[in-house]
């Protein structure tokens, strides 16, 4: 698979998964707590949620904040970025193997490939 194909495949997968996660056109999620047990939750609407992701331990609220950060709006933006980068990379493929018009590999394009490979479940070498 070429780098452009990897980027396109990741953009398509992310767009599909994001579309499946959107309910009632709600693109952003929020953290909250259930009324009874006060368990930490992620919801797509605090008043009338159609998405509710519950964690059962207060120490896991950081996970909820992470899920909110990477909700549907972020998924759509990432899919768009990967798609546009795929177009740019495809335009340079066949130019002697260089990913970037000036030669070599653009750091931004390399980062996009790291994201694409993570979305596709492939190792990228990125570590915290």
Secondary structure, DSSP 8 states (H G I E B T S, - for coil): --HHHHHHHHHHHHHHHHHHH--TT----EEEE-SSS--EEEES-SSS-S-EEE-SSGGGHHHHHHHHHTSHHHHHHHHHHHHHHHHHHHHHTTSTT-SSTTSS--HHHHHHHHHHHHHTT-------
